[in-house]
Amino acid sequence: MKNLRKVLWAAPLVALTLLSACGSGNDSTPSEDTVAVTPDTDVTEDTTASEPAGDTSMGDIPAGSVEVVIEGDITTWAGKKVGIANLAPVPGAERWSKSLQACIEDNGGTVDYQDVGGDGTKLPALLEGWAAANVAAVFNIGIDMTGQESLIAAFTKKNTPVVTWGAGNPEGVVALDANQVEDGRIIGRYLVETVKTGPIIMVNANNPALQMRESGLKEVLDAAGIEMILVGEALGFSAESAQKSVEAALQANPEATAVVGGFGSLGVGAATAVTSAGSKAVVVSMNGDPEEYDAIRSGGSFVATVADGHEFGGLAACQIAANLIAGGAAPGEAGKAILTTSVLVTADNLPAAGSSEATPRKFYQ
């Protein structure tokens, strides 16, 4: 089947990083006190293979990757103060930061938590303040650290760990993230197995992580000969924006079999559009936020999402920094991001209301 890609971006590329991983808030955190760190190992990061070694939709690591075991004595946080910078008051980011903050505070540490409300230009002043205050560690969820090399170097000189999630991978930080490309592949494989045919609409916004998800999805659909129609507004991160874009797409393509949201809110908006249009298309998304679980629970068109394991990522960050402060080595191979496995969530494995998806995660490069 001929592949078609209709792009309806309304504005230039924005600098926000990882808004895709910022879905709905969740106070639940995993109960594990240790997550696994592989000693010095030759590692390769999977960025191209579309066929997994196991089942990446159930938490297996992709082919060509090496597991990274993460450890650290979190009781050493007693009496220490850290800084946490958060991109925005959105669910996915808070799922990571709440897990991290709870780990530190429950073990006697204190946290200076700063939410920049989506304004990444506020980050340098925060870093400078924390450097002057001699905090024990710095954490960053989702704020692009490009251009902050001199401040990172100042922390490195003081042996102050800088640990991030979805904030880029500059020299001197320990970078954690979900494998955004693999998330797109997981959703793509699910659709190939279930709806089997197209066209499939994807509603997305202009953001690096969301576009990586898009590339993984398109890779799988192209291989299956399924048409993908891309719609959305460049700054359209809201459910309302997604609803508007999908309503127009469904009018033009009433035969669409599925709609994919680039992240949680987009999927929720897409489901509203599908219902209002009377379409039989199924809706899927990526992030694993409570709003997505609620949509699946409602029994409507929203049938699946990919959970990125933000809570596990926050706990891993807590352990990594504790280990570095105690004189341990950074996990994995320096200079490579450490990725967490994802899990496909449907009605068959939906967590209880108010709970996060609890499949134990693996970390890998």
VENRAQUI-V37970 format. One record per pair of residues at least 24 apart in sequence whose C-alpha atoms are under 10 Angstrom apart, sorted by sequence separation. I is the first residue (numbers start at 1). GAP is how many residues later the second one is. D is the distance in whole Angstrom. If there is no record, write none. Layout:
i=(I;I)
gap=(GAP;GAP)
d=(D;D)
//
This chain:
i=(42;43;80;81;111;118;119;120;124;127;128;131;134;136;137;138;139;140;141;142;143;144;145;146;149;197;229;239;241;242;243;245;246;247;249;250;254;255;256;257;258;259;260;261;262;263;264;265;267;268;271;316;339;340;41;43;80;110;118;120;123;127;130;135;136;137;138;139;140;141;142;143;144;145;188;196;205;237;238;239;240;241;242;243;244;245;246;247;248;254;255;256;257;258;259;260;261;262;263;264;267;268;275;313;338;339;340;41;77;78;79;88;89;111;112;113;114;115;128;134;135;136;137;138;139;140;141;142;144;184;187;188;191;199;200;201;202;203;204;205;206;237;238;239;240;242;243;244;246;247;251;254;255;256;257;258;259;260;261;263;264;265;266;268;274;275;313;338;339;41;77;78;80;81;82;83;84;85;86;87;88;89;90;109;111;116;124;127;128;131;140;184;186;197;198;199;200;201;202;203;204;205;206;207;229;237;238;239;242;243;246;247;250;254;264;265;268;274;275;313;337;338;38;40;75;76;77;78;79;80;81;82;83;84;85;86;87;88;89;90;127;145;180;181;184;185;188;189;192;196;197;198;199;200;201;202;203;204;205;206;207;228;237;238;239;240;241;242;243;244;245;246;247;250;251;264;267;268;272;274;312;336;337;38;39;74;75;77;78;79;80;81;82;83;84;85;86;87;88;89;131;180;181;183;184;185;187;188;191;192;196;197;198;199;200;201;202;203;204;205;206;227;230;232;237;238;239;240;241;242;243;244;247;248;250;263;264;271;272;312;336;37;38;39;74;77;78;79;80;81;82;83;84;85;86;87;88;179;180;181;182;183;184;185;186;187;188;190;191;196;197;198;199;200;201;202;203;204;205;206;207;228;229;230;232;236;238;239;240;242;243;247;271;272;310;36;37;38;39;75;76;77;78;79;80;81;82;83;84;85;86;87;88;178;180;181;182;183;184;185;186;188;189;192;198;204;205;206;228;238;239;242;243;246;250;264;270;271;308;309;332;36;37;38;74;75;76;77;78;86;87;88;177;180;181;182;183;184;185;188;189;192;204;205;228;237;239;240;247;270;271;308;309;310;332;333;35;36;37;38;74;75;76;77;86;87;179;180;181;182;183;184;185;187;188;192;203;204;205;239;240;243;268;308;309;331;332;35;36;37;73;74;75;86;139;179;180;181;182;183;184;185;186;187;188;192;203;232;239;268;307;308;309;34;35;36;37;74;85;87;138;139;140;141;142;180;181;182;184;185;189;191;267;307;308;34;35;36;87;141;180;181;184;185;188;205;306;307;308;34;35;85;86;179;181;204;205;267;306;307;33;34;85;101;181;188;203;204;267;305;306;307;33;34;100;203;305;306;33;34;202;203;304;305;306;33;85;204;264;304;305;84;85;97;203;259;260;263;264;303;304;83;84;97;166;202;203;217;258;259;263;264;303;304;83;96;97;202;258;260;261;302;303;304;96;201;217;260;302;305;311;83;84;203;214;304;310;311;312;83;93;94;202;214;309;310;311;312;316;82;83;93;201;213;214;299;309;312;313;81;92;93;201;213;296;297;298;307;308;309;312;313;83;92;212;213;296;297;307;309;311;312;313;82;83;210;211;296;306;307;309;310;312;81;82;83;201;210;293;307;309;81;82;83;84;85;86;87;88;200;209;210;292;293;297;308;309;81;82;83;84;85;86;87;88;199;209;288;293;296;297;80;81;82;83;84;85;86;87;88;199;200;201;207;287;288;297;80;81;82;83;84;85;86;87;199;200;201;202;203;204;205;286;287;288;294;297;79;80;81;82;83;84;85;86;87;198;199;200;201;202;203;204;205;286;287;288;293;85;198;199;200;201;202;203;204;205;286;293;294;77;197;198;199;200;201;202;203;204;285;286;293;294;197;198;199;200;201;202;203;285;293;294;196;197;205;284;290;293;195;196;204;284;290;293;195;203;204;290;293;25;194;202;203;290;293;22;24;25;26;202;290;22;23;24;25;26;29;191;203;289;290;22;23;24;25;26;27;28;29;191;203;289;290;19;22;23;24;25;26;27;97;191;202;288;289;18;19;21;22;23;24;25;26;27;29;30;96;191;201;288;17;21;22;23;24;25;26;28;29;33;16;19;21;22;23;24;25;27;28;29;16;19;20;21;22;23;26;27;93;188;19;20;21;22;25;26;29;93;187;213;18;19;21;22;29;18;21;27;184;210;82;84;184;82;83;84;85;86;84;87;201;200;202;199;200;201;202;203;198;200;202;195;195;194;191;191;191;190;188;187;187;19;187;186;17;184;16;183;184;15;16;17;183;15;16;183;15;180;180;178;191;190;190;62;187;61;187;22;186;187;21;22;62;186;21;61;19;20;183;184;18;19;183;17;18;19;182;183;17;18;57;183;16;17;18;56;57;16;17;56;15;16;17;57;58;180;15;56;57;178;179;52;56;57;178;50;51;55;177;178;47;50;57;177;178;46;47;48;49;52;57;177;45;47;48;51;52;46;47;50;178;46;49;50;177;176;51;176;50;176;176;175;174;21;21;165;20;174;18;19;174;17;18;165;17;18;164;165;17;18;164;16;17;163;165;163;164;163;190;162;163;21;174;186;21;163;173;174;186;187;162;163;174;179;183;186;18;21;161;162;174;175;178;179;180;182;183;18;20;161;174;175;176;177;178;179;180;182;183;160;161;173;174;175;176;177;178;179;183;18;161;162;172;173;174;175;176;177;178;179;180;161;171;172;173;174;175;176;177;178;179;160;161;171;173;174;175;176;177;178;159;160;170;171;50;159;169;170;49;169;170;48;159;169;47;50;51;161;168;169;49;50;48;92;166;92;165;50;91;141;164;165;166;91;165;139;140;139;139;137;139;138;20;137;20;136;137;178;179;19;20;136;177;179;20;137;176;19;20;21;137;176;18;19;20;21;136;176;16;17;18;19;20;14;15;16;17;18;19;20;13;14;15;16;17;18;20;13;14;15;16;17;20;11;12;13;14;95;4;6;8;9;10;11;13;92;1;3;5;6;7;8;9;10;91;92;1;5;7;8;9;91;92;1;91;92;91;91;100;99;100;103;104;98;99;100;102;103;5;96;97;98;99;100;101;102;103;95;96;97;99;100;101;103;104;3;95;96;99;100;103;104;92;94;95;96;97;98;99;100;102;103;20;92;93;94;95;96;97;98;99;100;101;3;4;19;92;93;95;96;97;99;100;104;3;16;92;95;96;99;100;2;14;94;96;97;1;9;12;13;14;93;96;3;4;5;6;7;8;9;10;11;12;13;1;2;3;4;5;6;7;8;9;10;11;12;1;2;3;4;5;6;7;8;9;10;11;1;2;3;4;5;6;7;8;9;10;11;1;2;3;4;5;6;7;8;9;10;9;8;23;24;20;21;22;23;24;74;77;20;21;22;23;77;6;20;21;22;23;76;19;20;71;72;74;75;77;20;70;71;72;73;74;77;20;70;71;72;73;74;76;69;70;71;72;73;74;75;76;58;59;71;72;73;74;77;57;59;70;71;72;73;74;76;77;57;59;70;71;72;73;76;71;72;71;72;73;70;72;73;72;72;71;71;70;71;70;95;69;70;23;24;26;68;69;23;24;25;26;68;21;22;23;24;25;26;67;68;20;21;22;23;24;25;66;20;21;22;23;24;21;23;24;23;24;68;67;68;67;68;67;65;35;34;35;61;30;61;62;29;32;35;36;60;61;29;30;31;34;35;59;60;61;29;30;33;34;59;60;28;29;32;33;36;37;58;59;60;26;27;30;31;34;35;57;58;59;26;29;30;34;35;56;57;58;59;21;29;33;56;57;58;21;56;57;58;21;22;55;56;57;21;40;43;44;39;40;41;42;43;39;40;41;42;45;37;38;39;40;41;44;45;70;37;38;39;40;43;45;46;69;70;37;38;39;40;45;68;69;70;36;37;38;67;68;69;67;68;66;67;68;65;66;67;65;66;59;61;65;58;59;60;61;64;58;59;60;61;62;58;59;60;61;62;59;60;61;46;45;46;44;45;43;44;43;42;30;35;36;38;28;29;30;35;36;37;38;27;28;29;30;31;35;36;37;26;27;28;29;30;32;35;25;26;27;28;29;30;26;28;30;25)
gap=(24;24;24;24;24;24;24;24;24;24;24;24;24;24;24;24;24;24;24;24;24;24;24;24;24;24;24;24;24;24;24;24;24;24;24;24;24;24;24;24;24;24;24;24;24;24;24;24;24;24;24;24;24;24;25;25;25;25;25;25;25;25;25;25;25;25;25;25;25;25;25;25;25;25;25;25;25;25;25;25;25;25;25;25;25;25;25;25;25;25;25;25;25;25;25;25;25;25;25;25;25;25;25;25;25;25;25;26;26;26;26;26;26;26;26;26;26;26;26;26;26;26;26;26;26;26;26;26;26;26;26;26;26;26;26;26;26;26;26;26;26;26;26;26;26;26;26;26;26;26;26;26;26;26;26;26;26;26;26;26;26;26;26;26;26;26;26;26;26;27;27;27;27;27;27;27;27;27;27;27;27;27;27;27;27;27;27;27;27;27;27;27;27;27;27;27;27;27;27;27;27;27;27;27;27;27;27;27;27;27;27;27;27;27;27;27;27;27;27;27;27;27;28;28;28;28;28;28;28;28;28;28;28;28;28;28;28;28;28;28;28;28;28;28;28;28;28;28;28;28;28;28;28;28;28;28;28;28;28;28;28;28;28;28;28;28;28;28;28;28;28;28;28;28;28;28;28;28;28;28;28;28;28;29;29;29;29;29;29;29;29;29;29;29;29;29;29;29;29;29;29;29;29;29;29;29;29;29;29;29;29;29;29;29;29;29;29;29;29;29;29;29;29;29;29;29;29;29;29;29;29;29;29;29;29;29;29;29;29;29;29;30;30;30;30;30;30;30;30;30;30;30;30;30;30;30;30;30;30;30;30;30;30;30;30;30;30;30;30;30;30;30;30;30;30;30;30;30;30;30;30;30;30;30;30;30;30;30;30;30;30;30;30;30;30;31;31;31;31;31;31;31;31;31;31;31;31;31;31;31;31;31;31;31;31;31;31;31;31;31;31;31;31;31;31;31;31;31;31;31;31;31;31;31;31;31;31;31;31;31;31;32;32;32;32;32;32;32;32;32;32;32;32;32;32;32;32;32;32;32;32;32;32;32;32;32;32;32;32;32;32;32;32;32;32;32;33;33;33;33;33;33;33;33;33;33;33;33;33;33;33;33;33;33;33;33;33;33;33;33;33;33;33;33;33;33;33;34;34;34;34;34;34;34;34;34;34;34;34;34;34;34;34;34;34;34;34;34;34;34;34;34;34;35;35;35;35;35;35;35;35;35;35;35;35;35;35;35;35;35;35;35;35;35;35;36;36;36;36;36;36;36;36;36;36;36;36;36;36;37;37;37;37;37;37;37;37;37;37;37;38;38;38;38;38;38;38;38;38;38;38;38;39;39;39;39;39;39;40;40;40;40;40;40;40;41;41;41;41;41;41;42;42;42;42;42;42;42;42;42;42;43;43;43;43;43;43;43;43;43;43;43;43;43;44;44;44;44;44;44;44;44;44;44;45;45;45;45;45;45;45;46;46;46;46;46;46;46;46;47;47;47;47;47;47;47;47;47;47;48;48;48;48;48;48;48;48;48;48;49;49;49;49;49;49;49;49;49;49;49;49;49;50;50;50;50;50;50;50;50;50;50;50;51;51;51;51;51;51;51;51;51;51;52;52;52;52;52;52;52;52;53;53;53;53;53;53;53;53;53;53;53;53;53;53;53;53;54;54;54;54;54;54;54;54;54;54;54;54;54;54;55;55;55;55;55;55;55;55;55;55;55;55;55;55;55;55;56;56;56;56;56;56;56;56;56;56;56;56;56;56;56;56;56;56;56;56;57;57;57;57;57;57;57;57;57;57;57;57;57;57;57;57;57;57;57;57;57;58;58;58;58;58;58;58;58;58;58;58;58;59;59;59;59;59;59;59;59;59;59;59;59;59;60;60;60;60;60;60;60;60;60;60;61;61;61;61;61;61;62;62;62;62;62;62;63;63;63;63;63;64;64;64;64;64;64;65;65;65;65;65;65;66;66;66;66;66;66;66;66;66;66;67;67;67;67;67;67;67;67;67;67;67;67;68;68;68;68;68;68;68;68;68;68;68;68;69;69;69;69;69;69;69;69;69;69;69;69;69;69;69;70;70;70;70;70;70;70;70;70;70;71;71;71;71;71;71;71;71;71;71;72;72;72;72;72;72;72;72;72;72;73;73;73;73;73;73;73;73;73;73;74;74;74;74;74;75;75;75;76;76;78;78;78;79;79;79;79;79;80;80;80;81;81;82;82;82;82;82;83;83;83;86;87;88;91;92;93;94;96;97;98;99;99;100;101;101;102;102;102;103;103;103;103;104;104;104;105;106;107;109;113;114;115;117;117;118;118;119;119;119;120;120;120;120;121;121;122;122;122;122;123;123;123;124;124;124;124;124;125;125;125;125;126;126;126;126;126;127;127;127;128;128;128;128;128;128;129;129;129;129;129;130;130;130;130;131;131;131;131;131;132;132;132;132;132;133;133;133;133;133;133;133;134;134;134;134;134;135;135;135;135;136;136;136;136;137;138;138;139;140;141;142;143;144;145;145;146;146;147;147;147;148;148;148;149;149;149;149;150;150;150;151;151;151;152;153;153;154;154;155;155;156;156;156;157;157;157;157;157;157;158;158;158;158;158;158;159;159;159;159;159;159;159;159;159;159;159;160;160;160;160;160;160;160;160;160;160;160;160;161;161;161;161;161;161;161;161;161;161;162;162;162;162;162;162;162;162;162;162;162;162;163;163;163;163;163;163;163;163;163;163;164;164;164;164;164;164;164;164;164;165;165;165;165;166;166;166;166;167;167;167;168;168;168;169;169;169;169;169;169;170;170;171;171;171;172;172;173;173;173;173;173;173;174;174;175;177;178;179;181;182;183;184;184;185;185;185;185;185;186;186;186;186;186;187;187;187;188;188;188;188;188;189;189;189;189;189;189;190;190;190;190;190;191;191;191;191;191;191;191;192;192;192;192;192;192;192;193;193;193;193;193;193;194;194;194;194;194;195;195;195;195;195;195;195;195;196;196;196;196;196;196;196;196;196;196;197;197;197;197;197;197;197;198;198;198;199;200;210;211;211;211;211;212;212;212;212;212;213;213;213;213;213;213;213;213;213;214;214;214;214;214;214;214;214;215;215;215;215;215;215;215;216;216;216;216;216;216;216;216;216;216;217;217;217;217;217;217;217;217;217;217;217;218;218;218;218;218;218;218;218;218;218;218;219;219;219;219;219;219;219;220;220;220;220;220;221;221;221;221;221;221;221;222;222;222;222;222;222;222;222;222;222;222;223;223;223;223;223;223;223;223;223;223;223;223;224;224;224;224;224;224;224;224;224;224;224;225;225;225;225;225;225;225;225;225;225;225;226;226;226;226;226;226;226;226;226;226;227;237;240;240;241;241;241;241;241;241;241;242;242;242;242;242;243;243;243;243;243;243;244;244;244;244;244;244;244;245;245;245;245;245;245;245;246;246;246;246;246;246;246;247;247;247;247;247;247;247;247;248;248;248;248;248;248;248;249;249;249;249;249;249;249;249;249;250;250;250;250;250;250;250;251;251;252;252;252;253;253;253;254;256;257;259;260;260;261;261;262;262;263;263;263;263;263;264;264;264;264;264;265;265;265;265;265;265;265;265;266;266;266;266;266;266;266;267;267;267;267;267;268;268;268;269;269;270;271;271;272;272;273;274;277;278;278;278;279;279;279;280;280;280;280;280;280;281;281;281;281;281;281;281;281;282;282;282;282;282;282;283;283;283;283;283;283;283;283;283;284;284;284;284;284;284;284;284;284;285;285;285;285;285;285;285;285;285;286;286;286;286;286;286;287;287;287;287;288;288;288;288;288;289;289;289;289;290;290;290;290;290;291;291;291;291;291;292;292;292;292;292;292;292;292;293;293;293;293;293;293;293;293;293;294;294;294;294;294;294;294;294;295;295;295;295;295;295;296;296;297;297;297;298;298;298;299;299;300;300;300;301;301;301;301;301;302;302;302;302;302;303;303;303;303;303;304;304;304;318;319;319;320;320;321;321;322;323;325;325;325;325;326;326;326;326;326;326;326;327;327;327;327;327;327;327;327;328;328;328;328;328;328;328;329;329;329;329;329;329;330;330;330;331)
d=(8;8;9;9;9;9;8;7;7;7;10;7;8;6;5;5;5;5;5;5;5;6;8;7;10;9;9;10;9;5;9;9;6;10;10;8;10;8;8;4;5;5;5;5;6;6;7;9;9;7;8;10;5;6;8;9;10;10;8;9;9;8;9;8;7;6;6;6;6;6;5;8;9;7;10;10;10;9;10;8;9;8;8;8;8;8;9;9;9;7;9;6;7;6;6;5;7;9;9;6;7;10;8;10;6;5;9;9;9;8;10;9;7;10;10;10;10;10;9;8;10;10;8;8;8;8;6;8;10;9;9;10;10;10;7;9;7;9;7;8;9;9;9;5;8;8;4;8;9;5;8;9;8;9;9;8;8;8;10;9;9;8;10;9;10;7;9;6;6;9;6;8;10;9;8;9;7;8;8;9;6;9;9;10;10;9;8;10;10;9;7;9;10;9;9;6;6;6;6;6;6;6;7;8;9;9;6;5;5;5;6;7;7;9;7;8;7;7;10;7;9;5;9;10;9;9;8;9;9;8;6;6;6;6;6;6;6;6;6;10;9;10;10;8;8;8;8;8;8;9;8;5;5;5;5;5;5;5;6;4;8;10;7;6;7;9;7;6;8;10;9;8;10;10;10;6;9;10;9;9;8;10;7;7;8;8;9;9;6;6;5;5;5;5;5;5;5;6;4;8;9;6;9;9;4;9;9;5;9;7;10;6;6;6;6;6;6;5;7;5;6;10;10;10;7;10;6;6;9;9;6;7;8;10;8;9;9;8;9;10;7;8;5;8;7;6;4;5;6;6;6;6;6;6;6;6;5;9;7;8;9;6;6;8;8;7;8;10;9;8;8;7;7;9;7;8;8;8;6;8;9;10;9;9;10;8;9;4;9;9;5;7;6;9;9;9;5;5;10;9;7;6;5;7;9;7;8;8;8;7;8;5;8;9;9;5;7;9;7;5;8;8;7;10;9;9;6;9;10;8;7;8;8;10;9;10;9;6;10;7;9;7;3;7;9;5;8;5;8;8;7;10;10;6;5;10;10;4;5;6;8;7;8;6;10;10;9;9;10;9;10;7;7;10;8;8;10;4;4;9;7;8;9;8;10;7;9;5;7;9;7;4;8;9;6;10;9;8;9;9;9;10;10;7;6;10;7;7;4;6;10;9;9;9;10;9;9;6;6;8;8;7;9;10;10;8;10;9;10;8;9;5;8;9;5;6;9;10;10;10;10;10;10;9;9;9;5;8;9;6;9;10;8;6;7;7;6;9;9;10;8;8;8;9;9;10;6;5;9;6;9;10;9;10;10;10;9;10;6;6;9;7;8;10;9;10;9;8;9;8;4;7;9;8;9;6;6;6;9;9;10;9;7;5;9;8;8;9;8;6;7;9;9;9;7;10;10;9;9;9;5;8;10;9;8;10;7;9;9;9;9;10;6;7;8;10;7;8;10;10;9;9;7;10;7;8;10;9;10;10;8;9;10;9;9;9;9;9;9;7;10;9;10;10;8;10;9;10;9;8;10;6;8;10;7;8;7;8;9;10;10;7;8;7;9;9;10;9;9;8;7;10;10;10;10;9;7;7;7;9;10;9;9;10;10;9;8;6;10;10;9;10;10;9;9;7;9;6;8;10;7;9;5;8;9;8;8;8;9;9;9;7;10;9;8;9;10;5;5;7;6;6;6;6;8;8;10;9;9;8;10;8;6;5;5;5;5;5;5;9;9;9;7;10;9;9;10;6;7;6;6;6;6;7;5;7;6;8;8;7;8;9;10;10;9;9;9;10;9;9;8;8;8;8;7;9;8;5;6;6;6;6;6;7;10;10;8;7;8;6;6;5;5;5;5;5;9;9;8;10;9;9;6;7;6;6;6;6;8;10;10;9;8;7;7;9;8;9;7;9;10;8;10;9;9;9;10;9;9;7;10;7;9;10;10;7;7;9;8;9;9;10;9;8;7;9;9;9;7;7;9;8;8;10;6;4;8;8;9;9;10;8;9;6;3;6;10;9;8;9;8;8;8;10;8;5;4;5;8;7;7;10;10;9;8;9;9;8;9;5;4;8;6;6;10;8;8;8;10;10;7;8;9;3;7;8;6;9;9;6;9;8;8;5;5;8;8;9;7;8;9;10;10;8;7;8;8;8;8;9;9;8;9;10;8;9;9;9;10;8;8;9;8;10;9;9;9;10;10;10;9;10;10;9;10;10;10;9;10;10;9;9;9;10;10;10;9;10;10;10;10;9;9;8;10;9;10;9;9;10;7;8;9;8;9;9;9;7;10;8;10;8;9;7;9;7;9;8;9;10;10;10;9;10;10;8;10;7;10;9;7;10;9;8;8;8;10;10;9;9;9;8;7;6;9;5;9;10;9;5;8;9;8;8;6;9;8;8;7;6;9;9;7;9;9;10;9;7;9;6;9;8;9;7;8;6;9;10;9;9;8;8;8;9;10;8;9;10;9;9;10;9;9;10;7;9;9;10;9;8;7;9;9;10;9;8;7;10;9;10;9;8;9;9;9;8;9;10;8;8;9;9;10;5;8;7;7;10;8;6;9;9;9;8;10;8;10;8;6;9;9;9;9;7;9;8;8;10;8;9;8;10;7;9;10;9;7;9;9;9;8;10;10;9;9;9;9;7;10;9;6;8;8;9;7;8;6;10;8;9;9;9;9;8;7;6;6;5;7;9;10;10;10;9;8;8;5;5;5;5;7;9;7;9;8;10;7;6;6;6;7;8;8;7;6;9;8;8;8;9;7;8;7;8;10;8;7;7;10;10;7;10;9;9;7;9;8;10;9;9;10;10;7;9;10;9;9;9;10;9;9;10;9;10;10;9;10;10;8;9;10;9;9;9;7;9;9;9;9;10;10;10;9;9;10;7;9;9;7;9;8;8;10;7;9;6;8;8;10;9;7;7;7;5;10;9;7;6;5;8;9;9;7;7;8;7;8;10;6;6;8;9;9;9;10;8;7;9;9;9;10;10;9;9;8;9;7;10;9;9;10;10;10;8;9;10;8;9;10;10;10;7;10;7;10;7;9;8;9;10;8;8;8;9;10;5;9;9;7;10;8;9;8;8;8;8;9;10;9;5;8;8;4;9;10;7;10;6;5;5;5;6;9;9;9;6;8;9;8;6;8;9;9;9;10;8;9;9;6;6;9;9;7;8;9;10;8;7;10;9;5;9;9;6;9;7;10;9;8;8;9;9;9;8;10;10;10;9;9;10;7;8;10;9;7;9;8;8;8;7;7;8;7;7;9;9;7;7;6;6;5;5;5;6;5;5;9;5;8;5;6;5;5;6;6;5;5;7;6;7;7;6;6;7;8;6;5;8;10;7;10;9;9;9;10;9;8;8;9;9;9;7;8;10;10;8;5;8;10;9;7;7;8;7;10;10;5;8;9;10;10;8;8;10;9;7;10;9;9;10;8;10;9;6;7;10;7;10;8;7;9;7;10;9;9;4;9;9;8;9;10;10;6;6;10;6;9;8;10;7;6;8;6;8;9;10;9;10;7;10;5;6;8;9;4;7;8;10;9;9;8;8;8;10;10;9;9;7;9;7;9;9;9;8;7;8;6;8;7;7;6;8;7;8;5;7;10;8;9;8;6;10;5;5;9;9;7;9;8;8;6;9;8;8;9;10;7;9;9;9;9;10;10;8;10;10;9;10;8;9;10;9;8;9;10;6;9;7;9;8;7;9;6;9;6;7;8;8;5;8;8;8;9;9;10;9;8;5;9;10;9;10;10;10;8;8;7;5;9;9;8;7;10;7;6;5;8;10;8;9;7;5;6;8;7;5;9;10;9;9;9;9;8;10;8;9;9;10;10;9;7;9;8;7;7;8;10;10;7;7;7;9;8;9;9;7;7;7;9;9;10;8;8;5;6;9;10;9;8;7;10;10;7;9;7;5;8;6;5;9;4;7;10;5;7;6;6;7;9;6;8;8;8;7;9;10;6;7;8;9;9;7;10;7;10;10;10;9;9;8;7;9;5;8;6;6;10;10;9;10;10;7;8;8;8;8;9;9;8;6;7;9;9;8;8;10;7;8;6;10;7;9;9;10;7;8;9;9;9;7;10;8;10)
//
